[in-house]
Amino acid sequence: MAGFTERENLDRIADSLALQGWMVVDDFIEPALTAALIGECRASKKRGDFHHAAVGRGKGRRTLPQIRSDEILWMQPPGSGDAQRDCLERFEKLRLLLNRTLQLGLLDFECHFACYPRGAFYTRHVDQLRGDDHRKLSCVLYLNENWLAEEGGALRVYLNGDCAEFADVLPQGGRLVAFLSAQFAHEVLPATRERMSIAGWFRTR
């Protein structure tokens, strides 16, 4: 979907979500913003701001590297960098459009940087937490320049309940994947190079 305006991309996202519950759009952000986000992500990692990701919530929250082996850093405005604020403004525009066109009732957006070292992965899971249905729409925005198919690292989105059918999405910089959090199981496949993204969720009350 490269070559479309920002508004056209937003409209295409809404149309795809209404039709099939998930979508992929290239160039959700421009290369300059992608590069700036990569710079902020790497600077934070060099400072040691990232920590090992966990699974579960509350007292049941655990770091389980056999399930997921990425490192994350939550994006928390207003203390975030300029590139992060610009990126979050794009997601705010998307939130407003989806509420207006699809009546999703999305209230806010939470997100974090995710850094997958070479060989790291996240096994199949669903983003909506057990006993908590606030996460409505999952989003993954990729921050990897010049990604090659042979480098692996795809997001595998399972398209039906028995997980017999799936789509693999390569983590090319500027590309956005969005899907209904409760409906689509997915996993992150290992890659032969470091893999960076912004993962987040639009939430309802």
C-alpha positions as CSV (number, residue, x, y, z in Angstrom):
1,M,0.0,0.0,0.0
2,A,3.0,2.3,-0.4
3,G,2.5,5.7,-2.2
4,F,-0.8,6.7,-0.5
5,T,-1.4,9.8,1.6
6,E,-1.7,9.6,5.4
7,R,-5.5,9.9,5.2
8,E,-5.8,7.3,2.5
9,N,-3.8,4.9,4.6
10,L,-6.0,5.5,7.6
11,D,-9.1,4.9,5.5
12,R,-7.6,1.7,4.1
13,I,-6.9,0.5,7.6
14,A,-10.5,1.1,8.7
15,D,-11.8,-0.6,5.5
16,S,-9.7,-3.7,6.0
17,L,-10.5,-4.0,9.7
18,A,-14.2,-3.8,8.9
19,L,-13.9,-6.4,6.2
20,Q,-11.6,-9.0,7.8
21,G,-10.5,-7.9,11.3
22,W,-6.9,-7.4,10.4
23,M,-4.7,-5.5,8.0
24,V,-1.2,-4.6,6.8
25,V,-0.3,-1.1,5.5
26,D,3.1,0.0,4.3
27,D,4.5,3.5,5.0
28,F,2.3,4.2,8.0
29,I,5.2,6.4,9.0
30,E,7.7,7.9,6.6
31,P,11.4,6.8,6.4
32,A,12.7,9.9,8.3
33,L,10.4,9.2,11.3
34,T,11.3,5.5,11.1
35,A,15.0,6.4,11.3
36,A,14.4,8.8,14.2
37,L,12.6,6.1,16.1
38,I,15.4,3.6,15.5
39,G,17.8,6.2,16.9
40,E,15.8,6.8,20.0
41,C,15.3,3.0,20.5
42,R,19.0,2.3,20.2
43,A,20.0,5.2,22.5
44,S,17.6,3.9,25.2
45,K,18.9,0.4,24.8
46,K,22.5,1.6,25.1
47,R,21.6,3.4,28.4
48,G,20.2,0.1,29.7
49,D,16.6,1.3,29.8
50,F,15.2,-1.9,28.3
51,H,14.2,-4.9,30.4
52,H,13.2,-8.5,29.7
53,A,9.6,-8.9,28.7
54,A,7.2,-10.9,30.8
55,V,3.9,-12.7,30.3
56,G,0.7,-12.7,32.4
57,R,-0.4,-9.9,34.7
58,G,-0.5,-9.0,38.4
59,K,0.9,-11.6,40.7
60,G,1.0,-14.1,37.9
61,R,3.4,-12.1,35.8
62,R,6.5,-14.0,35.0
63,T,9.6,-13.7,32.8
64,L,9.6,-16.9,30.7
65,P,12.2,-16.9,28.0
66,Q,10.9,-20.2,26.6
67,I,7.8,-18.3,25.7
68,R,9.1,-14.8,24.8
69,S,12.7,-13.7,24.6
70,D,12.4,-10.0,23.6
71,E,13.3,-6.9,25.6
72,I,10.9,-3.9,25.9
73,L,10.7,-0.3,27.0
74,W,7.3,1.3,27.6
75,M,6.7,4.6,25.8
76,Q,5.4,7.1,28.3
77,P,4.7,10.6,27.1
78,P,5.4,13.4,27.8
79,G,8.9,12.3,28.8
80,S,9.4,10.5,25.5
81,G,11.5,11.9,22.6
82,D,10.3,14.0,19.7
83,A,10.0,11.0,17.3
84,Q,8.0,9.0,19.8
85,R,5.6,11.9,20.3
86,D,5.2,12.2,16.5
87,C,4.5,8.5,16.3
88,L,1.9,8.6,19.0
89,E,0.2,11.5,17.2
90,R,-0.3,9.2,14.2
91,F,-1.9,6.5,16.4
92,E,-4.1,9.2,17.9
93,K,-5.3,10.1,14.5
94,L,-6.0,6.4,13.8
95,R,-7.9,6.1,17.1
96,L,-10.2,9.0,16.2
97,L,-10.8,7.7,12.7
98,L,-11.7,4.2,13.9
99,N,-14.0,5.5,16.5
100,R,-15.8,7.7,14.0
101,T,-16.0,5.1,11.2
102,L,-16.3,1.8,13.1
103,Q,-17.7,2.9,16.4
104,L,-15.0,0.9,18.4
105,G,-15.1,3.0,21.5
106,L,-11.3,3.2,21.8
107,L,-10.2,5.3,24.7
108,D,-6.4,5.2,24.7
109,F,-3.3,3.6,23.3
110,E,-0.5,1.9,25.3
111,C,2.7,0.8,23.6
112,H,6.3,-0.1,24.0
113,F,9.5,-0.6,22.0
114,A,10.3,-4.3,21.5
115,C,13.8,-5.4,20.7
116,Y,14.3,-9.0,19.6
117,P,18.0,-10.0,19.5
118,R,19.1,-12.4,16.8
119,G,17.3,-15.7,17.4
120,A,14.7,-14.3,19.8
121,F,11.0,-15.2,19.4
122,Y,7.5,-15.0,21.0
123,T,5.5,-18.2,20.8
124,R,1.8,-18.2,19.7
125,H,-0.5,-16.2,21.9
126,V,-3.5,-13.8,22.0
127,D,-3.1,-10.3,23.2
128,Q,-6.3,-10.0,25.1
129,L,-5.4,-11.0,28.7
130,R,-7.5,-13.6,30.5
131,G,-10.3,-12.0,32.5
132,D,-9.5,-8.6,31.0
133,D,-11.1,-7.5,27.7
134,H,-9.8,-3.9,27.6
135,R,-7.4,-4.5,24.8
136,K,-9.5,-4.2,21.6
137,L,-7.1,-3.6,18.7
138,S,-3.4,-4.7,18.6
139,C,-0.8,-2.8,16.5
140,V,2.7,-3.6,15.5
141,L,4.8,-0.9,13.8
142,Y,8.2,-2.1,12.4
143,L,11.5,-0.2,12.7
144,N,13.8,-2.3,10.5
145,E,15.5,-0.9,7.5
146,N,16.1,-3.0,4.3
147,W,14.7,-6.2,5.8
148,L,15.2,-9.3,3.6
149,A,12.9,-12.3,3.5
150,E,15.7,-14.7,4.1
151,E,16.4,-13.0,7.4
152,G,13.2,-14.4,8.9
153,G,11.6,-12.6,11.8
154,A,8.0,-12.6,10.4
155,L,4.9,-12.0,12.4
156,R,2.8,-15.1,11.8
157,V,-0.9,-14.2,12.1
158,Y,-3.3,-17.1,12.4
159,L,-6.4,-16.5,10.4
160,N,-8.8,-19.0,11.9
161,G,-9.6,-20.6,15.3
162,D,-7.8,-23.9,14.6
163,C,-4.6,-22.1,13.5
164,A,-4.5,-24.1,10.2
165,E,-4.3,-21.0,8.0
166,F,-1.9,-18.1,8.6
167,A,-0.2,-15.1,7.0
168,D,3.5,-14.2,7.5
169,V,4.3,-10.5,7.6
170,L,7.9,-9.4,7.3
171,P,9.0,-6.7,9.7
172,Q,9.9,-4.0,7.1
173,G,10.4,-0.5,8.5
174,G,7.4,1.8,8.4
175,R,5.0,-1.2,8.0
176,L,2.0,-1.4,10.4
177,V,0.0,-4.5,11.2
178,A,-3.3,-4.2,13.1
179,F,-5.8,-6.9,14.2
180,L,-8.6,-7.5,16.7
181,S,-6.8,-8.4,19.9
182,A,-9.3,-11.2,21.0
183,Q,-9.7,-12.8,17.6
184,F,-6.2,-13.4,16.1
185,A,-3.5,-15.6,17.7
186,H,0.0,-14.8,16.4
187,E,3.7,-15.4,17.0
188,V,7.0,-13.8,16.3
189,L,9.4,-16.1,14.4
190,P,13.2,-16.0,15.0
191,A,15.4,-13.8,12.8
192,T,19.0,-13.8,11.9
193,R,19.5,-10.1,12.8
194,E,18.1,-7.8,15.5
195,R,14.5,-6.9,15.0
196,M,12.9,-3.8,16.4
197,S,9.2,-2.7,16.6
198,I,6.7,-0.7,18.5
199,A,3.9,-3.0,19.8
200,G,0.8,-1.5,21.3
201,W,-2.9,-1.9,22.0
202,F,-5.9,0.4,21.6
203,R,-8.0,-0.1,24.8
204,T,-11.6,0.3,25.7
205,R,-13.1,1.1,29.1
